[in-house]
Amino acid sequence: MYKSKILIVEDDPAISNLIRTTLETQEYQYHTAQNGMEALMEVTSYNPDVMILDLGLPDMDGVDIIQKVRGWSNMPIIVVSARAEDKDKVDALDAGADDYLTKPFSIDEFLARMRAALRRSHAEGAKPGEEASVYINGGLKIDYAAGCAYVNGVEIHLTPIEYKLLCLLAQNTGKVLTHNYILREVWGSELDSDIPSLRVFMATLRKKIEKAPSSPQYIQTHIGVGYRMIRQ
Ligand code: CA
């Protein structure tokens, strides 16, 4: 059986040990790096399936590592950091991180995020260069060729913007998308002043796809940061 390869980039030995022990119980294989230079070397030589990345490293800022890696790789990156400010999360996610955990974190949550990242990585690897024509996630289905979306087999009527928004979230399932990223991709805008209209579109989209829009099953809100489509 293939064991997923994880790269742990962390200069704090206690946290590095905790993550290593956790990965061992789950039969993942891993390499560790204690600084940015080692991390970049491991990314090319070890070719991990997922990178777990601390932002505060002795020689480099984690955000710079994300930017460098994104120059040639789509590998999922989960940031694990003590920095809890929304701005730090947004910077890391905008640079191309997939997900963000704030220290201290729960092991269960860490493992859930890892599984989500690995599913994304394997799903992408399974069909190189070709887009799936149908997206299925629980009761949600998007037929890209027909441009239609369905919830529990019933077609839902979306405006063009709502449909674009849904497709963008679906194509990045498991990944936190920042407000600015969504605005850029859907509206071609990056103005913070457009965030309120994004909220309005999100509210109308949720009314159409969620059973209980106030406790959404599909689209999760990250307050001050953005949104994420949850794999069911
Ligand atoms: Ca650190």
Residues whose N, C-alpha, C, O or C-beta is under 5 A from the ligand:
A	BS01	CA	D11 D12 D54 G56 L57
